[in-house]
């Protein structure tokens, strides 16, 4: 798998964990599972960013997202 896949999977996972964290806090529960998933997502993104020469820039993330989704669909 390409490093781009790791980065995008981590990004999507981190975004999907935000509602779960907010829901847990609003119901006075500890967000254990969500916190673990955020750590995993951060690890995926950090692994991809540290192993790609030059890393990722903020401006290239939308194009990267479209490219990865296009490769998955195709």
N, CA, C and O atoms as a GROMACS GRO file, in nm:
protein
  296
    1UNK      N    1   0.084  -0.119   0.000
    1UNK     CA    2   0.000   0.000   0.000
    1UNK      C    3   0.088   0.124   0.000
    1UNK      O    4   0.193   0.129   0.064
    2UNK      N    5   0.044   0.222  -0.071
    2UNK     CA    6   0.116   0.347  -0.081
    2UNK      C    7   0.102   0.428   0.048
    2UNK      O    8   0.006   0.411   0.122
    3UNK      N    9   0.197   0.514   0.072
    3UNK     CA   10   0.190   0.600   0.189
    3UNK      C   11   0.070   0.694   0.182
    3UNK      O   12   0.018   0.737   0.284
    4UNK      N   13   0.027   0.726   0.060
    4UNK     CA   14  -0.090   0.812   0.043
    4UNK      C   15  -0.215   0.746   0.102
    4UNK      O   16  -0.299   0.813   0.162
    5UNK      N   17  -0.226   0.616   0.084
    5UNK     CA   18  -0.340   0.542   0.140
    5UNK      C   19  -0.340   0.551   0.292
    5UNK      O   20  -0.444   0.576   0.353
    6UNK      N   21  -0.224   0.531   0.353
    6UNK     CA   22  -0.215   0.539   0.498
    6UNK      C   23  -0.257   0.678   0.548
    6UNK      O   24  -0.331   0.690   0.645
    7UNK      N   25  -0.208   0.780   0.480
    7UNK     CA   26  -0.240   0.916   0.522
    7UNK      C   27  -0.391   0.944   0.512
    7UNK      O   28  -0.450   0.998   0.605
    8UNK      N   29  -0.451   0.907   0.400
    8UNK     CA   30  -0.593   0.935   0.379
    8UNK      C   31  -0.680   0.850   0.472
    8UNK      O   32  -0.778   0.900   0.526
    9UNK      N   33  -0.644   0.722   0.492
    9UNK     CA   34  -0.720   0.639   0.586
    9UNK      C   35  -0.713   0.696   0.727
    9UNK      O   36  -0.813   0.697   0.799
   10UNK      N   37  -0.596   0.743   0.767
   10UNK     CA   38  -0.582   0.805   0.898
   10UNK      C   39  -0.662   0.933   0.910
   10UNK      O   40  -0.724   0.959   1.013
   11UNK      N   41  -0.662   1.013   0.805
   11UNK     CA   42  -0.737   1.138   0.805
   11UNK      C   43  -0.887   1.112   0.815
   11UNK      O   44  -0.956   1.177   0.893
   12UNK      N   45  -0.937   1.019   0.736
   12UNK     CA   46  -1.080   0.987   0.738
   12UNK      C   47  -1.118   0.929   0.874
   12UNK      O   48  -1.224   0.962   0.928
   13UNK      N   49  -1.035   0.843   0.929
   13UNK     CA   50  -1.062   0.785   1.060
   13UNK      C   51  -1.067   0.891   1.169
   13UNK      O   52  -1.152   0.887   1.257
   14UNK      N   53  -0.975   0.986   1.163
   14UNK     CA   54  -0.973   1.094   1.262
   14UNK      C   55  -1.097   1.181   1.251
   14UNK      O   56  -1.154   1.223   1.352
   15UNK      N   57  -1.140   1.208   1.129
   15UNK     CA   58  -1.260   1.291   1.110
   15UNK      C   59  -1.384   1.218   1.160
   15UNK      O   60  -1.473   1.279   1.219
   16UNK      N   61  -1.390   1.088   1.136
   16UNK     CA   62  -1.507   1.011   1.180
   16UNK      C   63  -1.513   0.992   1.332
   16UNK      O   64  -1.619   0.964   1.387
   17UNK      N   65  -1.400   1.007   1.400
   17UNK     CA   66  -1.398   0.992   1.545
   17UNK      C   67  -1.447   1.116   1.619
   17UNK      O   68  -1.486   1.107   1.735
   18UNK      N   69  -1.446   1.229   1.553
   18UNK     CA   70  -1.488   1.353   1.620
   18UNK      C   71  -1.632   1.346   1.670
   18UNK      O   72  -1.655   1.380   1.786
   19UNK      N   73  -1.731   1.304   1.590
   19UNK     CA   74  -1.867   1.294   1.643
   19UNK      C   75  -1.881   1.195   1.758
   19UNK      O   76  -1.960   1.215   1.850
   20UNK      N   77  -1.803   1.087   1.752
   20UNK     CA   78  -1.808   0.989   1.860
   20UNK      C   79  -1.755   1.047   1.991
   20UNK      O   80  -1.808   1.018   2.098
   21UNK      N   81  -1.651   1.128   1.982
   21UNK     CA   82  -1.596   1.191   2.102
   21UNK      C   83  -1.695   1.292   2.159
   21UNK      O   84  -1.716   1.296   2.280
   22UNK      N   85  -1.754   1.372   2.073
   22UNK     CA   86  -1.853   1.470   2.119
   22UNK      C   87  -1.973   1.400   2.180
   22UNK      O   88  -2.025   1.445   2.282
   23UNK      N   89  -2.018   1.291   2.121
   23UNK     CA   90  -2.130   1.215   2.175
   23UNK      C   91  -2.098   1.157   2.312
   23UNK      O   92  -2.182   1.159   2.402
   24UNK      N   93  -1.980   1.105   2.328
   24UNK     CA   94  -1.941   1.047   2.456
   24UNK      C   95  -1.936   1.154   2.565
   24UNK      O   96  -1.983   1.131   2.677
   25UNK      N   97  -1.881   1.268   2.534
   25UNK     CA   98  -1.875   1.375   2.633
   25UNK      C   99  -2.014   1.428   2.667
   25UNK      O  100  -2.040   1.463   2.782
   26UNK      N  101  -2.103   1.436   2.570
   26UNK     CA  102  -2.237   1.488   2.597
   26UNK      C  103  -2.320   1.392   2.681
   26UNK      O  104  -2.413   1.434   2.750
   27UNK      N  105  -2.286   1.263   2.678
   27UNK     CA  106  -2.357   1.164   2.758
   27UNK      C  107  -2.281   1.128   2.885
   27UNK      O  108  -2.313   1.028   2.950
   28UNK      N  109  -2.180   1.208   2.920
   28UNK     CA  110  -2.098   1.188   3.039
   28UNK      C  111  -2.033   1.050   3.044
   28UNK      O  112  -2.027   0.987   3.150
   29UNK      N  113  -1.986   1.004   2.929
   29UNK     CA  114  -1.911   0.879   2.922
   29UNK      C  115  -1.768   0.912   2.885
   29UNK      O  116  -1.740   1.018   2.829
   30UNK      N  117  -1.678   0.821   2.915
   30UNK     CA  118  -1.540   0.842   2.873
   30UNK      C  119  -1.525   0.790   2.730
   30UNK      O  120  -1.571   0.680   2.699
   31UNK      N  121  -1.462   0.866   2.644
   31UNK     CA  122  -1.450   0.826   2.503
   31UNK      C  123  -1.330   0.733   2.481
   31UNK      O  124  -1.238   0.767   2.407
   32UNK      N  125  -1.333   0.616   2.543
   32UNK     CA  126  -1.219   0.524   2.534
   32UNK      C  127  -1.193   0.477   2.392
   32UNK      O  128  -1.083   0.492   2.340
   33UNK      N  129  -1.296   0.421   2.329
   33UNK     CA  130  -1.279   0.367   2.194
   33UNK      C  131  -1.241   0.477   2.097
   33UNK      O  132  -1.154   0.459   2.012
   34UNK      N  133  -1.307   0.591   2.109
   34UNK     CA  134  -1.277   0.702   2.019
   34UNK      C  135  -1.134   0.752   2.038
   34UNK      O  136  -1.066   0.787   1.941
   35UNK      N  137  -1.089   0.756   2.161
   35UNK     CA  138  -0.953   0.802   2.187
   35UNK      C  139  -0.851   0.705   2.128
   35UNK      O  140  -0.749   0.747   2.073
   36UNK      N  141  -0.878   0.576   2.138
   36UNK     CA  142  -0.789   0.476   2.078
   36UNK      C  143  -0.786   0.492   1.926
   36UNK      O  144  -0.680   0.484   1.864
   37UNK      N  145  -0.902   0.516   1.868
   37UNK     CA  146  -0.909   0.533   1.722
   37UNK      C  147  -0.836   0.660   1.677
   37UNK      O  148  -0.774   0.661   1.571
   38UNK      N  149  -0.843   0.766   1.755
   38UNK     CA  150  -0.771   0.889   1.721
   38UNK      C  151  -0.620   0.865   1.728
   38UNK      O  152  -0.545   0.916   1.644
   39UNK      N  153  -0.575   0.788   1.825
   39UNK     CA  154  -0.433   0.756   1.835
   39UNK      C  155  -0.388   0.674   1.714
   39UNK      O  156  -0.281   0.698   1.658
   40UNK      N  157  -0.470   0.576   1.674
   40UNK     CA  158  -0.438   0.496   1.556
   40UNK      C  159  -0.434   0.583   1.432
   40UNK      O  160  -0.344   0.571   1.349
   41UNK      N  161  -0.533   0.673   1.418
   41UNK     CA  162  -0.538   0.762   1.302
   41UNK      C  163  -0.416   0.854   1.300
   41UNK      O  164  -0.356   0.875   1.195
   42UNK      N  165  -0.380   0.907   1.414
   42UNK     CA  166  -0.261   0.991   1.422
   42UNK      C  167  -0.134   0.914   1.388
   42UNK      O  168  -0.044   0.968   1.324
   43UNK      N  169  -0.129   0.789   1.431
   43UNK     CA  170  -0.014   0.705   1.398
   43UNK      C  171  -0.004   0.678   1.250
   43UNK      O  172   0.106   0.681   1.194
   44UNK      N  173  -0.117   0.652   1.185
   44UNK     CA  174  -0.116   0.630   1.040
   44UNK      C  175  -0.068   0.755   0.966
   44UNK      O  176   0.014   0.746   0.875
   45UNK      N  177  -0.121   0.870   1.006
   45UNK     CA  178  -0.081   0.994   0.938
   45UNK      C  179   0.065   1.029   0.966
   45UNK      O  180   0.136   1.075   0.877
   46UNK      N  181   0.110   1.007   1.090
   46UNK     CA  182   0.249   1.036   1.123
   46UNK      C  183   0.344   0.943   1.049
   46UNK      O  184   0.450   0.985   1.003
   47UNK      N  185   0.306   0.816   1.039
   47UNK     CA  186   0.390   0.719   0.965
   47UNK      C  187   0.404   0.760   0.819
   47UNK      O  188   0.514   0.760   0.764
   48UNK      N  189   0.292   0.796   0.758
   48UNK     CA  190   0.295   0.835   0.617
   48UNK      C  191   0.375   0.963   0.597
   48UNK      O  192   0.455   0.973   0.504
   49UNK      N  193   0.353   1.060   0.684
   49UNK     CA  194   0.422   1.189   0.668
   49UNK      C  195   0.572   1.178   0.695
   49UNK      O  196   0.651   1.248   0.632
   50UNK      N  197   0.610   1.091   0.787
   50UNK     CA  198   0.753   1.079   0.818
   50UNK      C  199   0.829   0.998   0.714
   50UNK      O  200   0.950   1.016   0.698
   51UNK      N  201   0.761   0.909   0.644
   51UNK     CA  202   0.830   0.825   0.546
   51UNK      C  203   0.826   0.881   0.404
   51UNK      O  204   0.900   0.833   0.317
   52UNK      N  205   0.742   0.979   0.379
   52UNK     CA  206   0.738   1.040   0.246
   52UNK      C  207   0.843   1.152   0.240
   52UNK      O  208   0.843   1.241   0.326
   53UNK      N  209   0.930   1.149   0.142
   53UNK     CA  210   1.029   1.256   0.130
   53UNK      C  211   0.960   1.391   0.109
   53UNK      O  212   0.883   1.408   0.015
   54UNK      N  213   0.988   1.484   0.196
   54UNK     CA  214   0.928   1.617   0.186
   54UNK      C  215   0.797   1.628   0.262
   54UNK      O  216   0.747   1.739   0.282
   55UNK      N  217   0.740   1.517   0.304
   55UNK     CA  218   0.615   1.518   0.379
   55UNK      C  219   0.496   1.561   0.295
   55UNK      O  220   0.503   1.560   0.172
   56UNK      N  221   0.389   1.598   0.361
   56UNK     CA  222   0.267   1.643   0.295
   56UNK      C  223   0.244   1.790   0.328
   56UNK      O  224   0.268   1.834   0.440
   57UNK      N  225   0.199   1.864   0.229
   57UNK     CA  226   0.161   2.003   0.251
   57UNK      C  227   0.010   2.012   0.260
   57UNK      O  228  -0.062   1.928   0.206
   58UNK      N  229  -0.038   2.112   0.329
   58UNK     CA  230  -0.181   2.128   0.350
   58UNK      C  231  -0.255   2.147   0.218
   58UNK      O  232  -0.368   2.099   0.204
   59UNK      N  233  -0.195   2.214   0.124
   59UNK     CA  234  -0.260   2.241  -0.004
   59UNK      C  235  -0.275   2.120  -0.094
   59UNK      O  236  -0.360   2.120  -0.183
   60UNK      N  237  -0.195   2.017  -0.072
   60UNK     CA  238  -0.204   1.900  -0.159
   60UNK      C  239  -0.297   1.791  -0.105
   60UNK      O  240  -0.316   1.689  -0.172
   61UNK      N  241  -0.354   1.809   0.012
   61UNK     CA  242  -0.440   1.707   0.071
   61UNK      C  243  -0.569   1.686  -0.009
   61UNK      O  244  -0.606   1.571  -0.031
   62UNK      N  245  -0.640   1.791  -0.055
   62UNK     CA  246  -0.761   1.764  -0.135
   62UNK      C  247  -0.733   1.686  -0.263
   62UNK      O  248  -0.807   1.593  -0.296
   63UNK      N  249  -0.627   1.720  -0.334
   63UNK     CA  250  -0.592   1.647  -0.455
   63UNK      C  251  -0.552   1.503  -0.422
   63UNK      O  252  -0.586   1.410  -0.496
   64UNK      N  253  -0.481   1.487  -0.313
   64UNK     CA  254  -0.441   1.354  -0.269
   64UNK      C  255  -0.563   1.269  -0.235
   64UNK      O  256  -0.568   1.151  -0.268
   65UNK      N  257  -0.661   1.330  -0.168
   65UNK     CA  258  -0.784   1.261  -0.133
   65UNK      C  259  -0.858   1.213  -0.258
   65UNK      O  260  -0.901   1.098  -0.264
   66UNK      N  261  -0.872   1.300  -0.355
   66UNK     CA  262  -0.942   1.265  -0.479
   66UNK      C  263  -0.865   1.155  -0.553
   66UNK      O  264  -0.927   1.064  -0.608
   67UNK      N  265  -0.735   1.163  -0.554
   67UNK     CA  266  -0.654   1.063  -0.622
   67UNK      C  267  -0.670   0.925  -0.558
   67UNK      O  268  -0.688   0.825  -0.627
   68UNK      N  269  -0.664   0.920  -0.426
   68UNK     CA  270  -0.676   0.792  -0.356
   68UNK      C  271  -0.816   0.734  -0.372
   68UNK      O  272  -0.830   0.615  -0.398
   69UNK      N  273  -0.918   0.816  -0.357
   69UNK     CA  274  -1.056   0.767  -0.375
   69UNK      C  275  -1.076   0.719  -0.519
   69UNK      O  276  -1.141   0.617  -0.542
   70UNK      N  277  -1.021   0.791  -0.614
   70UNK     CA  278  -1.031   0.749  -0.754
   70UNK      C  279  -0.963   0.615  -0.779
   70UNK      O  280  -1.013   0.533  -0.856
   71UNK      N  281  -0.848   0.593  -0.716
   71UNK     CA  282  -0.779   0.467  -0.732
   71UNK      C  283  -0.855   0.352  -0.667
   71UNK      O  284  -0.854   0.239  -0.717
   72UNK      N  285  -0.921   0.380  -0.555
   72UNK     CA  286  -0.999   0.276  -0.486
   72UNK      C  287  -1.123   0.239  -0.569
   72UNK      O  288  -1.157   0.121  -0.582
   73UNK      N  289  -1.189   0.339  -0.623
   73UNK     CA  290  -1.311   0.314  -0.700
   73UNK      C  291  -1.279   0.243  -0.831
   73UNK      O  292  -1.353   0.154  -0.873
   74UNK      N  293  -1.171   0.282  -0.893
   74UNK     CA  294  -1.134   0.224  -1.022
   74UNK      C  295  -1.084   0.088  -1.000
   74UNK      O  296  -1.047   0.020  -1.095
   0.00000   0.00000   0.00000
